Amino acid sequence: MRADQVIIEPVLSEKSNIAREGEVKKYTFKVHRDCNKFQIMAAIKELFQVEPTKCNVMIVKGKPKYSRGKGGNILGNTGDWKKAVVTLAKGDTIQAIEGV
């Protein structure tokens, strides 16, 4: 699997922004479901030219969603997705995400 297929998008939430601004830089990414933490760390190293030291991976469960339509209420779910929190070496930053 190529590096651009492993990393789907960065997660830009209030909690991830606080973790990114600390002394130790932690970046959160939405990643492909079939990849492991070693593939994620290699993709971060290849795409952003930084040295990741640690990677925590978790699966986020989907949430129930309701929709009101002509036929009444429709119950559905959002899909499950995989999240990775990558810790970088001291002094490293990812410039593509810092400005957002």
Helices and strands as residue ranges (DSSP letters): H 3-6, E 7-10, H 14-20, E 26-31, H 37-48, E 52-60, E 64-69, E 72-77, E 81-88, H 95-98
